[in-house]
Amino acid sequence: MWHNPADRGRRGLEVITMSLSVTDVVVAVPQGQLRGALIDGIASFKGIPYAAAPFGANRFRPPQRAASWDGVRDSLAFGATVPKPPYFSPFDVLLPEPAIEGDECLNLNIWTPDPKATGLPVMVWIHGGAFANGTGAVPAYDGSRFARDGVVLVSINYRLGVDGFLFLNDGVANLGLLDQIAALEWVRDNIRTFGGDKDNVTIFGESAGAMSVGTLLSMPRAKGLFKRAIAESGAAHHALSAATATRVGGYLAEKLGVPADRAAIAEAPVAKVYEAQVMLSAEAFTVPDPVKWGEVAANLMPFEPVIDGHLLAAMPIDGIAAGASSEVDLLLGTNREEQRLFMVPSGAIDLIDENILGMAAAAYRLPTNAIEVYSAARPGATPGDLLAAISTDWFFRIPAVRLAEAHSGNGGSTHVYEMAWRSPLFGGRLGACHALEVGFVFDTLDADWNDRLTGPNPPQSIADEMHRAWVAFARTGDPGWKPYEAGKRTVMRFDTASGVVNDPDGAERQLWEGIR
């Protein structure tokens, strides 16, 4: 039976000593009792279902209430991951992620310094992966160091790809976003049991997770579920029009050989559906024809949030510019060379010549002197280097600038950062690429697989600085430097010698006025 949290009061906490310096910690939530692990003073509870398994009758439906259980449920290991195809090569090697079988994939994980505490700040991590990949179980997302520093850290899974963002204009939309909201509602109703303060919740995410943060900022349905927000390498510019998303849904049905009907697609085997999704993504990436793909030709993500007119009424940046999130403290930023992750390991950066660079700049509608401006700041840069810089600005940095402008312009507290430390991998060419900052933020540079982006022995001093800033922001809304304002455009640049800069790369930023 499901109980209202307001009726249950604060239930007891039981501690049972085990061998190997590991202790069982048992807490009670409305669904039943949970057994977690206490290791080195940090209690963790993993694989907690916040919603019912999204299969069978629940396939392609909004998240349903998770069932209760009898006895004590083990929450000692990560739960099932949502269905998803593997990353394309070489990202399957650079960004490995576990795949864990099971139906109860709408689950979350919690790390806390003390379930018996009260009033601890809470941070909820929304993973990235282009709305098609990712899981909260990636080793670099381990929340132990946040808990060590007095924060209750929550990481969540949410539906991806077809299951999360299929749109057929049939009244059902944005199930992945609804999952995120359901997880936040679970946190609101239950985080006190883990020592957290439901009124001091910070949502944060990277890449598609940051785009999710930007979207949640604009949504009335999410209002009141968080006090602060952090967006790493993603802003509020990624949502498809209903018309484009309907066409994508039709293309998927064609691949499956079924009508463009939710029930018909739901009957198709999960593996076949995701095979069709991969084919669509590959087609959009290799032949990004705007006539066929609409805005997907620029975003290269066929499945992402949809402006359905109900849950999401407008492009998120427009809602934020209208003041939707002015009461929320915001920290956001980008890595200095985001696009190099997508161009260096694949070798694409070496295939760019002057002609391709010129066509790309024209496609972005940049002024005729744009390549000259970018070249002046990068002596000796190849055409590929320049395209990487320009596309980094189009996809990541300028949307972050626009989000900072919109939020601060409505009186919202806004702080901006830039990650500038350059990875030594690929002969030093990988640079300050996309996703590089995650291990520094979580202070998990020693986690499995993290060195596939950082290389060996990345500077712990930067992790100390970034992690400290994120913790401070979650506690107070102040990461330790002055807010962003249109006049000075103050940015904290993290590097081996970190410091504040005003309006970094301002000449390049000005090229995008009225364009992006």
Residue pairs with C-beta under 8 A, 6 or more apart in sequence:
1 68
2 30
2 31
2 65
2 68
3 30
4 30
5 30
5 189
5 190
8 28
8 30
10 192
10 193
11 27
11 28
11 193
12 28
13 25
13 26
13 27
13 115
13 116
14 24
14 25
14 26
15 23
15 24
15 25
15 26
15 38
16 23
16 24
16 26
17 23
17 24
18 24
21 39
21 40
22 37
22 38
22 39
23 37
23 38
23 39
24 35
24 36
24 37
24 38
25 35
25 36
25 37
25 38
25 43
25 45
25 115
26 33
26 34
26 35
26 36
26 72
27 33
27 34
27 36
27 45
27 115
27 193
27 194
28 34
28 193
29 48
29 190
29 193
30 68
30 189
30 190
31 49
31 66
31 67
31 68
31 69
31 73
32 68
32 69
32 70
32 71
32 72
32 73
33 71
33 72
33 73
34 45
34 48
34 72
34 73
34 75
35 72
35 73
35 74
35 75
35 76
36 43
36 44
36 45
36 46
36 75
36 76
36 110
37 43
37 44
37 76
40 144
41 113
41 148
42 111
42 112
42 113
42 144
42 147
42 148
43 111
43 112
43 113
43 114
43 115
43 147
43 194
44 109
44 110
44 111
44 112
44 143
44 144
44 147
45 75
45 109
45 110
45 112
45 194
46 75
46 76
46 77
46 78
46 79
46 109
46 110
47 75
47 77
47 78
47 79
47 80
47 104
47 107
47 109
48 75
48 79
48 107
48 108
48 109
48 110
49 66
49 67
49 79
49 104
49 106
49 107
50 63
50 66
50 106
50 107
50 108
50 156
50 182
50 183
50 186
51 63
51 64
51 65
51 66
51 106
51 179
51 182
51 183
51 186
52 58
52 63
52 64
52 65
52 66
52 67
52 104
52 106
53 103
53 104
53 105
53 106
54 61
54 63
54 64
54 82
54 105
54 106
54 159
54 163
54 175
55 103
58 64
59 163
59 266
60 163
60 166
60 172
60 175
60 262
60 265
60 266
61 172
61 175
62 172
62 175
62 178
63 106
63 175
63 178
63 179
63 182
66 104
66 106
78 98
78 100
78 109
78 135
78 136
78 137
79 100
79 102
79 104
79 105
79 107
79 109
79 157
80 100
80 101
80 102
80 103
80 104
80 105
80 107
81 97
81 98
81 99
81 100
81 105
81 135
81 137
81 157
82 105
82 106
82 135
82 157
82 158
82 159
82 160
82 163
82 164
83 105
83 160
83 161
83 163
83 270
83 274
84 99
84 129
84 132
84 133
84 134
84 135
84 160
84 161
84 274
85 132
85 133
85 161
85 274
85 275
85 277
85 278
86 92
86 99
86 133
87 95
87 97
87 129
87 133
88 282
90 345
90 346
91 345
93 452
94 341
94 345
94 452
94 453
95 129
95 133
95 435
95 452
95 453
96 449
96 452
97 129
97 133
97 134
97 135
97 137
97 138
98 135
98 137
98 138
99 135
100 135
100 137
105 157
106 157
106 158
106 159
106 179
106 182
106 183
107 156
107 157
108 136
108 154
108 155
108 156
108 157
108 183
108 186
108 187
109 136
109 137
109 143
109 154
109 155
109 156
110 143
110 152
110 153
110 154
110 191
110 194
111 142
111 143
111 144
111 146
111 147
111 152
111 153
112 120
112 147
112 152
112 153
112 194
112 195
112 196
113 120
113 147
113 148
113 150
113 151
113 152
113 195
114 120
114 195
115 193
115 194
115 195
116 195
117 195
118 192
118 195
118 197
119 195
119 197
119 200
120 150
120 151
120 152
120 195
120 196
120 197
121 150
121 151
121 152
121 196
121 197
121 200
121 202
121 474
121 475
122 151
122 152
122 153
122 154
122 187
122 191
122 196
122 197
122 198
122 200
122 201
122 202
122 474
123 143
123 146
123 151
123 152
123 153
123 154
123 201
123 202
123 203
123 204
123 470
123 474
124 154
124 155
124 156
124 183
124 184
124 187
124 201
124 202
124 203
124 204
124 226
125 136
125 141
125 143
125 153
125 154
125 155
125 156
125 204
125 205
125 209
126 156
126 158
126 180
126 203
126 204
126 205
126 209
126 210
126 212
126 213
127 134
127 135
127 136
127 138
127 141
127 155
127 156
127 157
127 205
127 206
127 208
127 209
128 134
128 205
128 206
128 207
128 208
128 209
128 210
128 233
128 234
128 435
129 135
129 160
129 207
129 208
129 209
130 207
130 208
130 301
130 304
131 160
131 161
131 164
131 165
131 176
131 208
131 211
131 301
131 303
131 304
131 305
132 160
132 161
132 277
132 281
132 301
132 303
133 160
134 160
134 208
134 209
135 157
136 155
136 156
136 157
137 155
137 157
138 449
139 444
139 447
139 448
139 449
139 450
140 438
140 439
140 442
140 444
140 447
140 449
140 450
141 155
141 438
141 442
141 444
142 442
142 444
142 447
143 151
143 153
143 154
143 155
143 442
145 442
145 443
145 444
145 467
146 152
146 153
146 442
146 443
146 467
146 470
146 471
147 153
149 467
149 468
149 471
150 471
150 475
151 471
151 474
151 475
152 191
152 194
152 195
152 196
154 183
154 187
154 191
156 179
156 180
156 183
157 179
158 164
158 176
158 177
158 179
158 180
158 183
159 165
159 175
159 176
159 179
160 176
160 303
161 274
161 277
161 303
162 252
162 265
162 273
162 274
162 276
162 277
162 303
163 175
163 176
163 273
164 175
164 176
164 179
164 303
165 174
165 175
165 176
165 245
165 303
165 304
165 305
165 306
166 175
166 249
166 252
166 262
166 265
166 303
167 173
167 240
167 242
167 245
167 246
167 248
167 249
167 306
167 308
168 246
168 249
168 260
168 261
168 262
169 242
169 246
169 249
170 261
170 262
172 262
173 306
173 308
173 310
173 311
173 312
174 305
174 306
174 308
174 311
174 312
176 212
176 305
177 212
177 215
177 216
177 219
177 305
177 311
177 312
178 311
180 212
180 216
180 222
181 216
181 219
181 221
181 222
181 225
184 201
184 203
184 222
184 225
184 226
185 225
187 196
187 198
187 201
187 225
188 198
188 201
188 225
189 198
191 197
191 198
191 201
192 198
199 227
200 227
200 228
200 474
200 475
201 225
201 226
201 227
201 228
202 226
202 227
202 228
202 229
202 230
202 473
202 474
203 213
203 216
203 225
203 226
203 228
203 229
203 230
204 210
204 213
204 229
204 230
204 231
204 232
204 470
205 211
205 212
205 213
205 230
205 231
205 232
205 234
206 232
206 233
206 234
206 435
206 437
206 438
207 232
207 233
207 234
207 434
207 435
208 234
208 238
208 301
208 304
209 232
209 234
210 230
210 231
210 232
210 233
210 234
210 235
210 332
211 231
211 234
211 235
211 236
211 237
211 238
211 304
211 305
212 234
212 305
213 229
213 230
213 231
213 234
214 231
214 234
214 235
214 236
214 237
214 238
214 316
214 317
214 320
214 403
215 236
215 238
215 239
215 305
215 312
215 316
216 222
216 225
216 226
216 229
217 229
217 236
217 316
217 319
217 320
217 324
217 325
217 328
217 330
217 407
218 236
218 312
218 314
218 316
218 317
218 318
218 319
218 320
218 324
218 325
219 311
219 312
219 316
219 319
219 324
220 324
221 311
226 328
227 328
227 329
227 477
228 328
228 329
228 330
228 331
228 473
228 474
228 477
229 325
229 328
229 329
229 330
229 331
230 330
230 331
230 332
230 470
230 473
231 330
231 331
231 332
231 333
231 400
231 403
232 332
232 333
232 334
232 437
232 438
232 441
233 333
233 334
233 335
233 338
233 396
233 434
233 435
233 437
234 396
234 399
235 317
235 332
235 396
235 399
235 400
235 402
235 403
236 315
236 316
236 317
236 319
236 320
236 399
236 402
236 403
236 406
237 315
237 316
237 317
237 399
237 402
238 299
238 301
238 304
238 305
238 316
239 304
239 305
239 306
239 307
239 312
239 315
239 316
240 248
240 294
240 295
240 296
240 299
240 304
240 305
240 306
240 307
241 294
241 295
241 306
241 307
242 306
242 307
242 308
242 309
243 294
244 293
244 294
244 295
244 296
245 306
247 292
247 293
247 294
248 280
248 293
248 296
248 302
248 303
249 260
250 260
251 280
251 302
252 260
252 265
252 273
252 276
252 277
252 280
253 259
253 260
253 261
253 264
253 265
255 276
255 279
255 280
256 264
256 265
256 268
256 272
256 273
256 276
258 264
258 265
258 267
258 268
265 273
277 302
277 303
280 302
281 300
281 301
281 302
284 293
284 296
284 297
284 300
284 302
285 300
288 296
288 297
288 298
288 300
289 297
290 297
290 298
293 302
296 302
305 312
305 316
306 312
307 313
307 314
307 315
313 319
317 399
317 402
317 403
317 406
319 325
320 403
320 406
320 407
320 410
321 406
321 409
321 410
323 410
325 407
325 410
325 412
326 407
326 410
326 411
326 412
327 412
328 412
329 412
329 413
329 473
329 477
330 403
330 404
330 407
330 412
330 413
330 414
330 415
331 414
331 415
331 416
331 417
331 469
331 470
331 473
331 479
332 400
332 403
332 404
332 414
332 415
332 416
332 417
333 400
333 416
333 417
333 418
333 419
333 491
333 492
334 392
334 396
334 397
334 400
334 418
334 419
335 396
335 418
335 419
335 420
335 432
335 433
335 434
335 435
335 436
335 437
336 392
336 418
336 419
336 420
336 422
336 431
336 432
337 388
337 389
337 392
337 422
337 431
337 432
337 433
338 392
338 395
338 396
338 397
338 432
338 433
338 434
339 387
339 388
339 389
339 391
339 392
339 395
339 396
339 433
339 434
340 349
340 388
340 392
340 429
340 430
340 431
340 432
340 433
340 434
341 430
341 433
341 434
341 435
341 436
341 453
342 348
342 434
343 349
343 384
343 387
343 388
344 388
344 426
344 429
344 430
344 431
344 433
345 426
345 430
348 384
349 382
349 384
349 385
349 387
349 388
349 429
350 382
350 384
351 384
352 382
352 383
352 384
352 387
353 383
354 383
356 383
356 387
357 371
357 383
357 386
357 387
358 371
360 387
360 390
360 391
361 370
361 371
361 390
364 390
364 394
364 515
364 516
365 515
366 390
366 511
366 512
366 515
367 511
370 390
370 511
371 386
373 507
373 508
373 511
374 381
374 386
374 389
374 390
374 508
375 381
375 386
376 507
377 505
377 507
377 508
378 385
378 386
378 389
381 389
389 508
393 508
393 509
393 512
393 516
394 512
394 516
396 434
397 505
397 509
398 509
398 512
398 516
399 516
400 416
401 489
401 509
402 516
404 414
404 416
404 484
405 486
407 414
408 414
408 483
408 484
408 485
408 486
409 486
413 477
413 483
414 483
414 484
415 473
415 478
415 479
415 481
415 483
415 484
415 492
416 484
416 489
416 490
416 491
416 492
417 466
417 469
417 479
417 491
417 492
417 493
417 494
418 491
418 492
418 493
418 494
418 501
418 504
419 432
419 436
419 437
419 440
419 466
419 494
420 432
420 493
420 494
420 495
421 432
421 436
421 440
421 458
421 459
421 462
421 494
421 495
421 496
422 428
422 430
422 431
422 432
423 430
423 431
423 432
423 433
423 436
423 453
423 454
423 455
423 458
424 430
424 455
425 452
425 453
425 454
425 455
430 453
433 453
435 453
436 453
436 454
437 466
437 494
438 450
439 445
439 447
439 450
439 453
439 454
439 458
439 463
440 458
440 462
440 463
440 466
440 467
440 494
441 463
441 466
441 467
441 470
442 467
443 463
443 464
443 467
444 450
445 454
445 458
445 460
445 463
451 458
459 496
461 496
462 494
462 495
462 496
462 498
465 494
465 498
466 494
468 480
469 479
469 480
469 492
470 479
472 478
472 479
472 480
473 479
479 492
480 492
481 490
481 492
481 500
482 488
482 490
482 500
483 490
484 490
484 491
488 502
488 503
489 502
489 503
489 504
489 506
490 500
490 501
490 502
491 500
491 501
491 502
491 503
491 504
492 498
492 499
492 500
493 499
493 500
493 501
493 504
503 509
